[in-house]
Every structure is written in C-alpha cells, then in structure tokens.
Amino acid sequence: MLLIDNIEKYLRDHGISPSYQRKRIFEYLYNSKEHPSVNEIYSVLIDEIPTLSKTTVYNTLNLFIEKRIVEAIIIDENELRYQILDVKKHGHFKCESCHTLYDIKIDLDSLNIDSLKDFDIHEQSFYFKGICKKCKKIN
C-alpha cells in the first residue's frame, strides 16, 4: 500500500500545485476504500469547501490522472470511479445487488496470455461483476 506522510509535498513532487481543494480531493481519495465517483467526492467535500464545484473535482481528477497519481476505473459503460494509482495491480468486483466495488488480488505472474506476447501492453484492467458474499448470504 502506498504511504504518504505529507500530501502537499507528494503533490509538489508530482508537479502539482497543492491548493487546498486539490489536497482535500487527494486526501479523500487516499483514505477512501470505496472508489468514489465525482458526485461522491463532491457531496462529501462541499460542506467543508463551499466554493468547490463539480468542474473543479473533474479538472483536479484529470490533472491527477495526467500526473499518474490517480487512475480512473470504468465500471459498466456509464460509471467512472477513481482510486489512487498503486503499483500493485488488482482487479475489481462490483456487486450487482449492493453496488459495492471490491478490490480483488490478481496474480499477474500466473496469467498465461501467450496470444499477447507480440503486443505492447500499456494498460491492464480486470473487472468482474456478480453477487458478493454478503448479499449471497442474505438471499
């Protein structure tokens, strides 16, 4: 897991001017296990930062993506979530019942994809959906 003691320094080290809004958006993402959407980030921070707009959240997240400290996760065709970019690759599982998004450990070394050996892979994504253990017990 990525450990950051000083968010302001971390942002500066990545070429980002650490405004209060940027620091709080990054801090929220860093502490979140929920892979929040723009709307969720905005809803949580608007009371604390009354001048915050959804446009600011979008622009900040796009800057973070450009600087490779955050990544966007495409969920279905119309749902985008965000997480801190971590060198440990993992997949995601979305429960179709409770809509929770889980991190799933994936052993990339054990994957044997010989059909891609002549390709240059720039990005990998592993996404599963179904019913989580908790919802399965309820039903």
Beta strands, then each sheet from edge to edge (+ up, - down):
strand 1: 70-75
strand 2: 79-84
strand 3: 90-95
strand 4: 101-105
strand 5: 127-130
sheet 1: 1+ 2-
sheet 2: 4+ 3- 5-
end
